Amino acid sequence: MQENKMLEYISDVIEAMPADWLRLTTHRLDIYNEELAKVQFLEQFETLFHSNNSKTSALSILPTAYDYIRLGHPLSCILEWAIAKLNHIQSENVISFSSRTIPILAILRTNSLDNKGTQIYYSGKLPTFFDAEVLRAVYGYKFDLKQIEKEEDISNFSKGDDSVIFISQDDAFSTIDPDSIIDFYVNIHDHYGSILIVNGEQNESYISDIQHVRRRETIAMTPADCLSALKFLIKGASFNRTENPNVASNKSLVLDTISAITDTDTKVLLASSGLSIQYAIMMGLVHNALENHKGKDIKFVVPPNCYGGTNDQARRVAACIDIVEVVDLPVDGDNDMVKSIDTVLNKIASENAVPYIIAEIPTNPRVEVPDLIKLNEALRKVRKTPSGEIAIDPVFILDQTFCPNVHFLGEGEILSAVRTISYTSGSKFPSGGLCNAGYCVGNKKTEDLMEKIELHLRLCDNEATNLQVEILAKQLPSMNERIAKAYKNTREFVNFISDTLPGAKINFVSEELAEQGFTPSVFSLDLPSKGSTAEEKETYKRALNHKLINLMITEIPNESKYCVSYGQLKGCYWTIPATSTQGTTKEGDKDYIARVALSPDMDLDLHKKVFLDFVKSI
């Protein structure tokens, strides 16, 4: 009876849910408590359930489940909550993935770090891209793999201290046996991804680690797919769905458009998110080094204050593989990227190691562009090992999210002669904030590397979904036009702030760099401070940041948002990198400044007026 009541309530929720639950990629940070991600949303959602309140107005004011749909969202939380209710377990024990293999990899990762064995049992056939040998050889995961007829057969095997994973591929969601020796149930489906159920209190310590894998190496099951899964759950509707007949033409259009935008004619890879493609790049390069540079250490060179997801993911890969190490690359402020790269590459050559450099151009959040001619020279410089051999040349991994329209890789371009791979978060300008896909391209010198990257993108089942590709097909053709309009708004706002508050330090590209094609629509703002000590000045400035942002989002609620978004279709987005995008960055490397991102469609005059009011108030 209680189960029927729950399913009926979910049916009502689906009918009344806010439209933003399906279409937003990022949510307001002012109604989001990261420490209570998912928990706070579900606590209040359950209160509505018990009062049988499914009104749109009530659902709309629920606290944000996660700040970004890559991590989770209202519909993924409700799906996980419903499956937990049906199994009489806590909702934290149910985790949905867009990927069909990453939940298995997440458990293997934790066990690898703990030197614990894993037994994987499966019925039917494993997905063709599940490559056990690559997982053992490249990722270093240890496990036994056994095919069985039915779940009950697992009891015939000895568990010992190993974790036991059972993979099923039934349309129906798994119903777990709490007394089973199975620790983890993974239900996978061809179109929607997978549901992981953590069985038993003894395994609950895995949950935070598994959630972090979903946060850094993949994405949650998408809102559209969660909606379909919920409809199946409440109505028993078939999982089989009619695909958009334009899937092939959409993908062809997206690939051709990206090639034109980047001025490249090598293979384009589409991923479920920016971090998904970055993970495929990292693991593909590790794979290449293991095959071609046996016995040599691998160094990932990463700016310590770059986007927190990049920094954290690189260190997570290094934690799993003994021969991989992260090397800091100071790039902002008083540090020069070119000099830092030259110094770091000299040191790596002296160690006869394999250098892979990850960097953003322009940098984030200081929006700086290095001297590209000198950068090219530093990357191409021939270095020697202590034995006199030519050192391994670097691979430059370029995060081009801020300026995806700049040509770096095509024939005759500045980085065409350096092994360079460029990647971009599709949730920004490529989709205008309508999906969280990602993509990467390489120059002609990286064709062998791209093959390995594609292998790992598929192994992790992190390729872009058909709906993501459909959205990109609609949005990408207008991207360069939107970039130009957004840059125009940003330049005008930056000039206004400079005139109105000359004591502020603004980090933005120069007019000369803009003429070279660097036209971002984001800038950082270091507000003038007061105080007799450095500590007092820092405290005052941090409070002033919040005062400015709160004024903007209060006075212009329809346009100004407290959010990490960038490249959206409308509005203006404000954040403080130190407490948002740099969440996992070391404290000393964080930037307590305001980062502002403008769109091509916004009321710029109103933003100027409110900013002027702010200046008058201080």
C-alpha positions in Angstrom: 0.0 0.0 0.0 2.8 2.4 0.9 4.6 1.6 -2.3 1.5 2.4 -4.4 1.1 5.7 -2.5 4.7 6.6 -3.3 4.4 5.7 -7.0 1.2 7.7 -7.3 2.8 10.7 -5.7 5.8 10.5 -8.1 3.3 10.4 -11.0 1.7 13.6 -9.7 5.2 15.2 -9.2 6.1 14.4 -12.8 3.0 16.2 -14.0 3.6 19.3 -11.9 7.4 19.5 -11.8 9.1 22.8 -12.6 10.3 23.1 -16.2 13.8 23.9 -14.9 14.2 20.4 -13.6 14.6 19.2 -17.1 16.3 22.1 -18.9 18.8 23.7 -16.4 22.4 22.5 -16.2 23.4 24.7 -13.3 21.4 25.9 -10.3 21.5 28.8 -7.9 24.2 28.6 -5.2 22.3 30.8 -2.8 19.9 27.9 -2.2 22.5 25.2 -2.2 24.4 23.7 0.8 27.2 21.5 -0.6 27.6 19.6 2.6 23.9 18.6 2.4 23.8 17.8 -1.3 20.9 15.6 -2.1 20.1 15.1 1.6 18.5 18.6 2.2 16.5 18.3 -1.1 15.2 14.9 -0.2 14.3 15.8 3.4 12.0 18.5 2.2 10.8 16.4 -0.7 9.8 13.7 1.7 7.9 16.2 3.8 5.9 17.2 0.7 5.3 13.5 0.1 3.9 12.8 3.5 1.5 15.8 3.1 0.7 14.7 -0.5 1.7 18.1 -1.8 2.8 17.9 -5.4 2.0 21.5 -6.4 4.4 23.2 -8.7 4.8 26.1 -6.3 5.9 23.8 -3.5 8.3 21.9 -5.7 9.8 25.1 -7.1 11.1 26.3 -3.7 12.8 23.1 -2.7 16.5 23.7 -2.0 18.9 22.9 -4.9 19.8 19.2 -4.9 23.2 19.8 -6.5 24.6 22.9 -8.1 25.3 21.2 -11.4 23.5 18.3 -13.2 26.8 16.5 -13.8 26.8 15.8 -10.1 23.1 15.1 -9.7 19.7 16.9 -9.9 16.1 16.8 -8.6 15.1 14.0 -10.9 18.1 11.8 -10.2 17.5 12.3 -6.5 13.8 11.3 -6.8 14.7 8.2 -8.9 17.2 7.1 -6.3 14.8 7.9 -3.5 12.1 5.8 -5.1 14.3 2.8 -5.7 15.5 3.0 -2.1 12.0 3.1 -0.8 11.1 0.0 -2.9 14.1 -1.8 -1.3 13.6 -0.4 2.2 17.1 1.1 2.3 18.5 4.7 2.7 18.4 6.8 -0.5 22.2 7.5 -0.1 22.7 3.8 -1.0 21.3 4.3 -4.5 23.4 6.1 -7.1 22.5 6.7 -10.7 25.0 7.0 -13.6 24.7 7.9 -17.2 27.7 5.5 -17.7 27.2 1.8 -17.6 30.7 1.0 -16.5 31.8 3.8 -14.2 29.9 2.4 -11.1 32.0 -0.8 -11.4 35.2 1.3 -11.9 34.3 3.4 -8.8 34.2 0.3 -6.6 37.4 -1.1 -8.2 39.1 2.2 -7.6 38.3 2.2 -3.8 39.3 -1.4 -3.5 42.6 -0.8 -5.4 43.6 1.9 -3.0 42.7 -0.4 -0.1 44.4 -3.5 -1.6 41.1 -5.3 -1.4 40.0 -7.9 -3.9 36.8 -7.7 -6.0 34.7 -10.5 -7.5 32.4 -9.4 -10.4 29.5 -11.6 -11.4 27.3 -10.9 -14.4 24.3 -12.5 -16.1 23.9 -12.3 -19.9 26.7 -10.4 -21.7 28.9 -7.6 -20.6 28.9 -4.5 -22.8 31.4 -4.9 -25.6 33.4 -1.9 -24.5 34.1 -3.4 -21.0 37.7 -4.3 -21.5 38.9 -6.2 -18.5 42.5 -6.4 -19.7 42.8 -2.6 -20.1 41.3 -2.1 -16.7 44.0 -4.4 -15.2 46.9 -3.2 -17.3 46.3 0.6 -17.4 44.1 1.4 -14.4 45.8 -1.2 -12.2 42.5 -2.7 -11.0 42.5 -6.3 -9.7 39.3 -8.4 -10.0 37.9 -11.8 -10.9 35.2 -11.9 -13.6 32.6 -14.7 -13.7 29.5 -15.2 -15.9 26.5 -16.9 -14.1 23.0 -17.9 -15.1 21.2 -16.2 -12.2 21.8 -14.2 -9.1 21.4 -17.2 -6.8 24.4 -18.9 -8.3 26.7 -16.5 -6.6 26.2 -18.3 -3.3 28.1 -21.2 -4.7 31.3 -19.2 -4.8 33.6 -18.2 -1.9 33.6 -14.6 -1.0 36.3 -14.3 1.6 37.3 -10.7 2.2 36.6 -9.6 -1.4 33.8 -7.3 -2.5 31.1 -8.9 -4.6 29.5 -7.0 -7.5 26.5 -8.4 -9.4 25.8 -6.9 -12.8 22.3 -7.4 -14.2 20.9 -6.1 -17.5 17.2 -6.6 -16.9 14.8 -3.8 -17.8 13.3 -4.0 -14.3 15.2 -2.3 -11.5 17.1 -4.5 -9.2 15.4 -5.7 -6.1 18.1 -6.5 -3.6 18.4 -9.3 -1.0 19.7 -7.7 2.1 21.0 -11.1 3.4 22.8 -11.8 0.2 26.6 -12.0 0.0 26.3 -9.4 -2.8 27.8 -6.1 -1.7 26.9 -4.0 -4.8 24.1 -4.4 -7.3 24.7 -2.7 -10.7 21.6 -2.6 -13.0 22.7 -1.4 -16.5 20.5 -0.5 -19.5 21.6 0.3 -23.0 19.8 3.6 -23.3 19.8 5.1 -19.8 23.0 4.2 -18.0 23.0 2.4 -14.7 21.8 2.2 -11.1 24.1 1.2 -8.3 22.8 -0.1 -5.0 25.1 -0.4 -2.1 23.9 -3.4 0.0 24.5 -3.5 3.8 25.9 -1.1 6.5 29.3 -2.7 6.1 29.6 -1.2 2.6 28.3 2.3 3.4 31.8 3.6 3.7 32.1 3.3 -0.1 29.3 5.7 -0.8 31.2 9.0 -0.5 34.0 7.6 -2.7 31.6 6.4 -5.3 29.8 9.8 -5.3 33.2 11.5 -5.8 33.9 9.3 -8.9 30.5 10.5 -10.3 31.5 14.0 -9.5 34.9 13.9 -11.2 35.1 11.2 -13.8 31.5 11.0 -15.2 28.0 12.3 -14.8 24.8 11.4 -13.1 22.0 9.9 -15.2 20.7 12.8 -17.2 17.4 14.5 -16.3 15.7 13.3 -19.5 16.7 9.7 -18.9 15.8 9.9 -15.2 12.3 11.1 -16.2 11.9 8.2 -18.6 13.2 5.8 -15.8 10.7 7.2 -13.4 7.8 6.8 -15.9 8.9 3.2 -16.3 9.0 2.7 -12.5 5.5 4.1 -11.9 3.7 2.7 -15.0 5.8 -0.3 -16.0 6.1 1.3 -19.5 8.7 -0.3 -21.8 12.2 0.9 -21.6 12.4 0.7 -25.3 11.9 4.2 -26.7 11.7 5.7 -30.2 15.0 7.4 -30.9 15.1 10.7 -32.8 15.4 9.7 -36.4 18.0 12.5 -36.8 20.6 11.0 -34.5 23.1 10.3 -37.3 22.6 13.7 -39.0 22.8 15.5 -35.7 26.1 13.9 -34.9 27.4 14.6 -38.3 26.4 18.2 -38.1 28.1 18.6 -34.6 31.3 17.0 -35.7 31.5 19.1 -38.9 30.7 22.3 -36.9 33.4 21.6 -34.3 35.9 20.9 -37.0 35.1 24.2 -38.7 35.2 26.1 -35.4 38.6 24.7 -34.4 39.9 24.7 -38.0 41.0 21.0 -37.7 40.4 18.0 -39.9 41.3 15.3 -37.3 38.8 13.2 -35.4 36.4 14.9 -33.0 35.4 13.1 -29.8 32.1 13.9 -28.0 31.8 13.2 -24.3 29.1 13.5 -21.6 30.9 16.4 -19.9 34.1 18.4 -19.9 35.5 16.3 -17.1 34.5 13.1 -18.9 36.6 14.0 -21.9 39.4 15.2 -19.7 39.4 11.8 -17.9 39.5 10.0 -21.3 42.4 12.2 -22.3 44.4 11.5 -19.1 43.8 7.8 -19.2 44.5 7.6 -23.0 47.8 9.4 -22.5 48.7 7.1 -19.6 48.0 4.1 -21.8 50.1 5.5 -24.6 53.0 6.1 -22.2 52.8 2.6 -20.8 53.1 1.2 -24.3 55.7 3.5 -25.8 57.8 4.7 -22.8 58.0 1.6 -20.6 59.5 2.1 -17.2 59.4 5.9 -17.3 57.5 8.0 -14.8 54.5 10.1 -16.1 54.2 13.7 -15.0 50.9 15.6 -15.4 51.8 19.3 -15.1 48.8 21.3 -13.8 48.3 24.9 -12.5 47.5 24.6 -8.8 44.8 27.3 -9.0 43.0 26.1 -12.1 39.5 24.8 -12.2 39.1 22.5 -9.1 37.7 19.6 -11.1 40.8 19.5 -13.3 43.1 19.8 -10.4 41.3 17.2 -8.3 40.9 14.7 -11.2 44.6 14.9 -12.0 45.6 14.1 -8.4 43.0 11.3 -8.2 44.6 9.6 -11.3 48.0 10.0 -9.7 46.8 8.5 -6.5 45.8 5.3 -8.3 48.8 4.8 -10.5 52.3 4.6 -8.9 54.3 6.0 -11.9 52.0 9.0 -12.3 52.8 12.3 -10.4 51.2 15.7 -10.5 53.6 18.7 -10.9 52.5 22.2 -10.1 52.6 24.8 -12.9 52.3 28.4 -11.6 50.6 30.5 -14.3 48.7 33.5 -12.9 49.6 36.9 -11.3 53.3 37.3 -10.8 54.0 33.9 -12.5 54.5 33.6 -16.2 53.1 30.5 -17.9 55.9 30.3 -20.5 58.7 30.5 -17.9 57.0 28.0 -15.7 56.6 25.5 -18.5 60.2 25.9 -19.5 61.4 25.3 -16.0 59.1 22.4 -15.4 60.0 20.7 -18.7 63.7 21.1 -18.1 63.3 19.3 -14.7 61.1 16.5 -16.2 63.8 16.0 -19.0 66.5 15.7 -16.3 64.3 12.9 -14.8 63.8 11.2 -18.2 60.1 11.2 -17.6 57.0 11.7 -19.8 55.5 15.2 -19.7 51.8 16.0 -20.1 50.8 19.6 -19.5 47.2 20.7 -18.8 46.5 24.4 -19.0 43.7 26.8 -19.6 44.0 29.7 -22.2 42.9 32.2 -21.1 43.6 31.2 -17.5 40.8 30.8 -15.0 40.0 32.9 -13.1 42.6 35.6 -13.9 41.8 35.6 -17.7 45.4 35.8 -18.8 46.9 34.8 -22.2 50.6 33.9 -22.4 52.9 35.1 -25.1 51.9 32.4 -27.7 55.1 32.6 -29.7 57.2 32.1 -26.7 54.9 29.3 -25.5 55.3 27.6 -28.8 59.1 27.9 -28.5 59.1 26.5 -25.0 57.0 23.5 -25.9 59.1 22.8 -29.1 62.5 23.2 -27.4 64.7 20.1 -27.7 65.8 19.0 -24.3 68.3 16.3 -23.3 68.2 13.6 -20.6 71.2 13.2 -18.3 72.5 10.4 -20.6 72.4 12.8 -23.6 69.4 11.3 -25.3 66.6 13.6 -26.6 64.0 14.0 -24.0 60.4 13.0 -24.6 58.5 15.9 -26.1 55.5 17.2 -24.2 51.8 16.8 -25.0 50.0 20.1 -24.4 46.4 19.6 -23.2 44.6 22.8 -23.7 41.4 23.6 -21.9 39.8 26.1 -24.4 36.5 26.5 -22.6 36.8 30.3 -22.2 37.6 30.9 -25.9 36.5 27.8 -27.9 36.6 29.8 -31.1 40.3 30.5 -31.2 42.3 28.6 -33.8 45.3 26.9 -32.1 45.7 23.6 -33.9 45.0 23.9 -37.7 47.7 23.8 -40.3 50.0 26.7 -39.8 48.4 27.8 -36.5 50.5 28.6 -33.4 50.4 25.1 -31.9 50.2 23.0 -35.0 53.7 21.8 -34.7 53.4 20.8 -31.0 51.5 17.7 -29.9 48.4 19.5 -28.7 44.9 18.3 -27.7 42.2 20.9 -27.1 39.1 20.2 -25.1 36.0 22.3 -24.2 33.1 22.0 -21.8 30.0 21.9 -23.9 27.8 23.2 -21.1 29.3 26.7 -21.7 29.2 28.4 -25.1 28.7 25.3 -27.3 25.3 24.6 -25.8 24.6 27.9 -24.2 24.0 26.1 -20.9 21.4 23.7 -22.2 23.5 20.5 -21.7 26.7 19.4 -20.1 28.5 17.6 -22.9 32.1 18.1 -23.8 34.4 17.5 -26.8 38.1 17.4 -27.8 40.1 17.6 -31.0 43.8 17.2 -31.7 46.2 18.4 -34.3 47.8 16.1 -36.9 50.6 15.2 -34.5 48.2 13.5 -32.0 46.3 11.1 -34.3 47.7 8.1 -32.5 46.9 9.6 -29.1 43.4 10.3 -30.1 42.8 6.6 -30.8 43.8 5.8 -27.2 41.6 8.6 -25.9 38.6 7.3 -27.8 39.2 3.8 -26.4 39.0 5.1 -22.8 36.1 7.4 -23.6 34.2 4.3 -24.7 35.5 2.0 -22.0 34.2 4.4 -19.4 31.0 4.8 -21.4 31.3 8.5 -21.2 30.3 9.4 -24.8 27.7 12.1 -25.3 24.1 11.0 -25.2 21.9 11.4 -28.2 20.0 14.2 -26.5 23.2 16.1 -25.8 24.2 15.8 -29.4 20.8 17.0 -30.5 21.2 20.1 -28.3 24.7 20.8 -29.6 23.4 20.4 -33.2 20.9 23.3 -32.5 23.3 25.5 -30.6 26.8 25.1 -32.0 26.1 26.8 -35.4 25.4 30.1 -33.6 28.2 29.9 -31.1 30.7 32.3 -32.6 28.0 34.9 -33.1 27.0 34.5 -29.4 30.6 34.8 -28.3 31.0 38.1 -30.2 27.9 39.6 -28.7 28.8 38.5 -25.2 32.3 39.8 -25.5 30.9 43.2 -26.6 28.7 43.3 -23.5 31.6 42.3 -21.3 34.0 44.9 -22.7 31.4 47.6 -22.2 30.8 46.5 -18.6 34.5 46.2 -17.8 35.1 49.8 -19.2 32.2 51.1 -17.1 33.5 49.5 -13.9 37.0 50.8 -14.6 35.7 54.3 -14.9 33.3 54.1 -12.0 35.5 52.3 -9.5 39.1 53.0 -10.6 40.5 51.4 -7.4 39.3 48.0 -8.5 41.7 45.6 -10.2 40.1 44.0 -13.2 41.5 40.9 -14.9 40.4 40.8 -18.5 42.0 40.5 -22.0 43.5 43.6 -23.5 42.1 45.2 -26.7 45.2 43.9 -28.5 44.5 40.3 -27.4 40.8 40.7 -28.5 42.0 41.7 -31.9 43.9 38.5 -32.1 40.7 36.6 -31.5 40.6 36.2 -27.7 37.1 37.4 -26.9 36.0 35.8 -23.6 32.9 37.1 -21.8 34.2 36.5 -18.3 36.4 38.7 -16.1 37.5 38.7 -12.5 37.2 41.7 -10.2 39.5 42.4 -7.2 37.6 45.1 -5.3 39.5 47.9 -3.4 39.9 47.2 0.3 40.4 48.9 3.6 42.2 48.0 6.8 45.5 48.5 8.7 46.7 44.9 8.3 46.7 42.4 5.5 44.3 40.2 7.4 41.8 43.1 7.9 42.1 44.1 4.2 41.4 40.5 3.1 38.4 40.2 5.5 37.0 43.5 4.2 37.4 42.5 0.6 35.8 39.2 1.0 32.8 40.8 2.7 32.6 43.3 -0.1 32.5 40.6 -2.7 29.4 39.1 -1.1 27.8 42.5 -0.8 28.2 43.2 -4.5 26.9 39.8 -5.6 24.0 39.9 -3.2 23.0 43.3 -4.4 23.1 42.2 -8.0 21.1 39.0 -7.6 18.6 40.8 -5.4 18.1 43.9 -7.6 18.1 41.9 -10.9 16.8 38.5 -9.9 15.6 37.6 -13.5 19.1 38.0 -14.9 21.8 38.1 -12.3 22.5 34.7 -10.7 24.9 33.5 -8.0 26.2 30.6 -10.1 29.3 29.3 -11.8 27.7 29.4 -15.2 29.5 30.7 -18.2 28.5 31.1 -21.9 24.7 30.9 -21.1 22.2 32.3 -23.5 20.8 34.9 -21.2 21.7 36.8 -18.0 24.8 37.5 -15.9 26.5 35.0 -13.5 28.5 35.8 -10.4 30.7 33.6 -8.3 33.7 33.6 -6.0 36.2 30.9 -7.4 37.6 30.1 -4.0 34.2 28.9 -2.8 32.9 27.4 -6.0 35.1 26.3 -9.0 38.2 26.0 -6.8 36.4 23.9 -4.1 39.1 21.2 -4.0 42.1 23.6 -4.6 44.6 24.0 -1.8 43.7 27.0 0.3 46.8 29.0 -0.4 46.1 28.8 -4.2 42.5 29.9 -4.0 41.2 33.2 -5.5 38.9 35.2 -3.2 37.8 37.5 -6.0 34.5 38.0 -7.9 34.2 36.2 -11.2 31.6 37.7 -13.5 30.3 36.0 -16.7 28.1 37.9 -19.2 25.8 36.6 -21.9 24.8 38.0 -25.3 21.3 38.7 -24.1 21.0 40.8 -20.9 20.0 44.3 -19.7 23.5 45.8 -19.5 22.2 49.3 -18.6 20.4 47.9 -15.5 23.6 46.1 -14.4 25.5 49.4 -14.8 22.9 51.2 -12.7 23.0 48.6 -9.8 26.8 48.6 -9.9 26.8 52.3 -9.6 24.5 52.0 -6.6 27.1 49.6 -5.1 29.9 52.0 -5.6 28.0 54.8 -3.9 27.3 52.6 -0.9 31.0 52.0 -0.2 
